[in-house]
Amino acid sequence: MANCFNVFDVWGPEQVPQGDKPFELVRFTKQEVAAMLFTSTTVFAKLHYNDGPEARGYVHCNGEDCVLCRLGWTVEERALLPVYLPITGTIGIIPISPSSRPGALRPQLLPLLRSGKSLVVFISKPDPMNFTVGSSAVDPADFGCDRLIEDFQHKLEAGEIDLTSVYPRLSNEALARVPGINAMLRLKGVAVGAGNPR
């Protein structure tokens, strides 16, 4: 039972997933994802990736005195771009790394965003390092999404939507309760407690 933990101890009441969230994180695989571009407005998030079996995925960096930074974990930056997902009829958030290397997502998406055209992009990730991006002209009116997109943009501009909430925010104390992270903290002698900021 060494790797077992109570989900409420790690996530806390504020981290319970919300079923009414107005957007979802877009994950890429070998299968194409269709996404309609409607804005170039993004926000940036500084993240750490946890590869442990108990809680795999990205979490927000806690900034100054972040326990994951103190463990030497790499901070990764992502631009979070809202798109419309016509297959599910929802808003999705595409995380884009700052990389400009061949096969990266950023250099393939930027020219399409700059075009100003109404486009649907088809994005897949055939291997862990590369994306493929295709595009086609589209009329958003054909999908009846104008009202949804307009409402989303209004709320985003009014500060009512936090795109960064697509990734969990865990305090240092909550991170320290994840068994794999806790073991590394103890092995490296990194203290977490009332004397250390969250």
N, C-alpha and C positions, 0 to 999 in steps of 0.2 A: 504493500500500500504506500510505498515511499513516493510514488509519482502521482498519488491521488490528492485532490484538493477540492474544496468547496467552491463552486463557481461564484457564490455570493461574496466570499472572502476576496476573490480576485477582482471581480467586476464591480461589486458594490451595487446599491440600488440604482445609481445614476447610469450604470453601464448596461442595463438590461436593454436588448435590442428593441427598437420602436417599430411597430408594424405600420405606423402612419407616416414614416419618414418620407419626405417628398422626392427622394432620389435614392439611387443605389450605386454601389461600386461596380464598375465594369471590369470583369476579369477576362483575360485573353488566353485562348488555347489554340490548337490547330484549326478548330472550327471558326469560320468567319463570324464576326459580330457586325451587324449593320447599325450605324449610328449617324443621325442627321446633325450636321453642324449648324448651330444657330447663334453662337456668340464666340468672341475671343477673350471674354472676361474669365480670368482664372484667379485662384489664390494659391499660395505656396504652403506646403507642409513639410516640416522636418521630422523624419521618421526613423525608427530603428526596426530591423527585421529580426524577429525571434524565430529560430528554426527548431526550437525544442518541441518535443511531442505533446506537451501538455497544453500549449497555447501558441500554435504556429500562426505567424502573420505579422503585419506591420502594426506598430503602436507609435503614438506621438512621443517625440523627445521631450523631456521635462525641462529642457533648457539648463540654466545654471544648476550645477550639482545633480544632474540627472544620473541615476544609478547605472543606467546602461552606458552612458558616456564614460562614467568612472570605471566601468568594466572594460572599456576600450572598444565597444561596439561602434561600428561605422554609422554615422548619421547620413541618411539619404534624403535628398530634396526631391519633391514631386510637385509639378504644377497640376492642379485639379481642374479639369475642363468639363463643364456641363455639356451634355449632348442629349438629343432625343432618341430613344430606342424604339423604332417603329414596330418591332416584333412584339414587345410587351406593352407598348403604349405608355412608357414611363420615362422619367428623366434619369440619365445615368451620369456617373462621374468617371472620366478617364484620367488615370494618373499618368503623367508624362515626365520622364526623367530629363535632366538637362543635357544628356548625351547627344552629340551631333555625329557620332560615328555612323558609318554605313550600316543599314539595317535597324537603326534606332527609330523610335516612333516620332520624335520631335522633328527631324529634318524631312520626314515624309508628310507630316500633318501641316506644318507651317505654310507651305505654298498653297495648300487647299484652303486654309483659313484666310490667307491673304487675298485669295481670288475674289472673295465677296459673293461668290455664287451660292445658290441653294444646292447643297450637295449632300448625298448620303455617301459615307465612307464605309468600306468593308475592310475590317481589320482582323488579322489573325496573327498568331505567334507560333510559327512552325517548329521553332526550337527555343531553348531558354534565352538566347541572345538576340534573336532577330524578329522583327515584325514585317508583315507584308500589308501594304495599304493600297486599295483600289478605290475608285470613286465613280459616281454617276450623278448626273443632274436629277433633281427631284423637286416637285412642287409640294411644299408642306401642306397646302390646302387639301391635297389628295388623301392625307392621313388624319385630317380633322384635329391637328395638334396645335393650331395657332393659339387657342385660348389657354391651353396648358402651359405652353412656352411663355406666353405673355405674362401669365400669373406668376410663373417661376421667376422670370427676370425682374418683375416688379418687387417681389419679396426679397430677392437677392440684393437688389439695389437699395432697398429699405433696411437692409441688415437683419432681416427676419430669418434668413437661412444661413447656416454655417456649413460651407462645403467641407471643411476639415473634419466635421463630425462623422464623415464616412469611415474614419479610422478611430479606434478606441483611444481614449485618454485615460491612462492609469497613473495613479500617484506612485511615488517611489516605494511607499509602503506596500501598495497592492502588487507592484512588480516584484518586490522582494518575497512575496508569498507564493509566487509561481515556483514550484520545486526546482526546476533546472536553473533558473536565475538565482534562487536562494543558495543553491549549492555553489555556484560560481562566486557569489558575494562572499560566502564563508571561506572558500578556498583562497580568494585574493585579499581577505581581510578588509573588505569594504563595509563600513558600518552604515546602517540605515536606521533612523529613529528620530526622536523629537528634536535632537540637535542638528539634524540635517534638513534643509528645505525639501519640500516635495517637488 
